[in-house]
Amino acid sequence: MKYRVNKRTGDNISEIGFGSAYLFEAGMQEGVKALETAVEGGINYFDLAAGDGAAFPIWGAALSPVRKNVLFQIHFGADYSKGTYGWSLALDDVKRSVAWQLEQLKTDYIDYGFIHCQDELSDWETYRRNGVYDYLLSLQKQGVVKHLGLSSHTPAVIQRIMDDVPIDMLMFSVNPAYDYGRGEYANGSVDERAAVYRRCEKEGVGISVMKPFSGGQLLDAKQSPFGQALTQYQCIQYCLDKPGVLTVLPGASNTEEVKKLLGFCKAAEEERDYSVIGSFAPPQASGKCVYCSHCKPCPMGIDVGLVNKYYDLARMGDALAAEHYRTLEPNASACVGCGHCDSRCPFGVAQSERMQEINAYFEAGE
């Protein structure tokens, strides 16, 4: 397992996390075994927006013995008062639900307390007016909540809330379908969604990815909006290549599913290669580097995807990205314009021309 550091909190977070939607289906014995397998495989980040309240005793039994080694993101607005998952912005509901969750989890603190499921600006206005955000802050002051997070499917709402309040982690729905305007939660344009990734990277806000498989649709050619299936490993790698992303949270409901997800850690590069999505890309995405690195290997040894990522971030004012670029050896200045990357790019990016543009940008900034 590889780990990424949340720049705001210093937490080391496993690239593969654990999504919670389906765990309750396993039952206590199998659910505990699945969670123990996840921890043994190096997973340390768990999203607790469960599909049913029956999941919480399972987490409590499996994870309380290793509580100091795992990180929980708990959602202030996820309501389990009726047993199944519900959504409530009423302060009393939130208080009862959070207290119940902590009791079931056998813990007295929350690593990441989330402003939950803000998909409309009116949700955020209600959240604050009802005192839920203030309650979240009060628990942070008491040390019950360590860090603050936000869950949303909507780029415009994310940008607004990040303007209003500081957060340490964003839970965002990331996959090729949504980024290309396909699916129920495909909110925002290609550029608006890219702006969220880059802002998070620039400001050190980590992204935990929900719905990496678009609810399973991307794994089934008959359901996929592209008419072609992708694999779990292709979808996971796609998410991990986005700026700001720290961990991907696929759902699992049994031990075998957990083992399959952990197989990503040892999967060959070809198994993770998602460049086929270049044939799905809409016109507005054509010519834009998605950092897939399908252009490798560069004859001059340039990491073209990483050079592009640092350039895009630096243009947004990310000084750290500019610094990282300058430590790359070789960087865009080594490009000889051979066109190897141009011929391999599935997204139609004229990478050799872009290397000249990138080199000129950074030379001008010296």
Secondary structure as UniProt FT lines:
FT   STRAND          3..5
FT   TURN            7..9
FT   STRAND          12..14
FT   STRAND          18..19
FT   TURN            21..22
FT   HELIX           23..26
FT   HELIX           27..40
FT   TURN            41..42
FT   STRAND          45..47
FT   TURN            53..54
FT   HELIX           55..63
FT   HELIX           64..69
FT   STRAND          71..76
FT   STRAND          78..79
FT   TURN            81..82
FT   STRAND          86..87
FT   HELIX           91..105
FT   STRAND          110..115
FT   HELIX           121..129
FT   TURN            130..131
FT   HELIX           132..142
FT   STRAND          145..152
FT   HELIX           155..164
FT   STRAND          169..173
FT   HELIX           176..179
FT   TURN            180..181
FT   TURN            184..185
FT   HELIX           190..203
FT   STRAND          206..210
FT   TURN            212..216
FT   HELIX           217..219
FT   TURN            221..223
FT   TURN            225..226
FT   HELIX           232..240
FT   TURN            243..244
FT   STRAND          245..248
FT   HELIX           255..262
FT   HELIX           263..266
FT   HELIX           269..272
FT   HELIX           275..279
FT   HELIX           283..285
FT   TURN            286..287
FT   TURN            294..295
FT   TURN            299..300
FT   HELIX           304..315
FT   TURN            316..317
FT   HELIX           319..327
FT   HELIX           332..334
FT   HELIX           340..344
FT   TURN            346..347
FT   HELIX           351..364
//
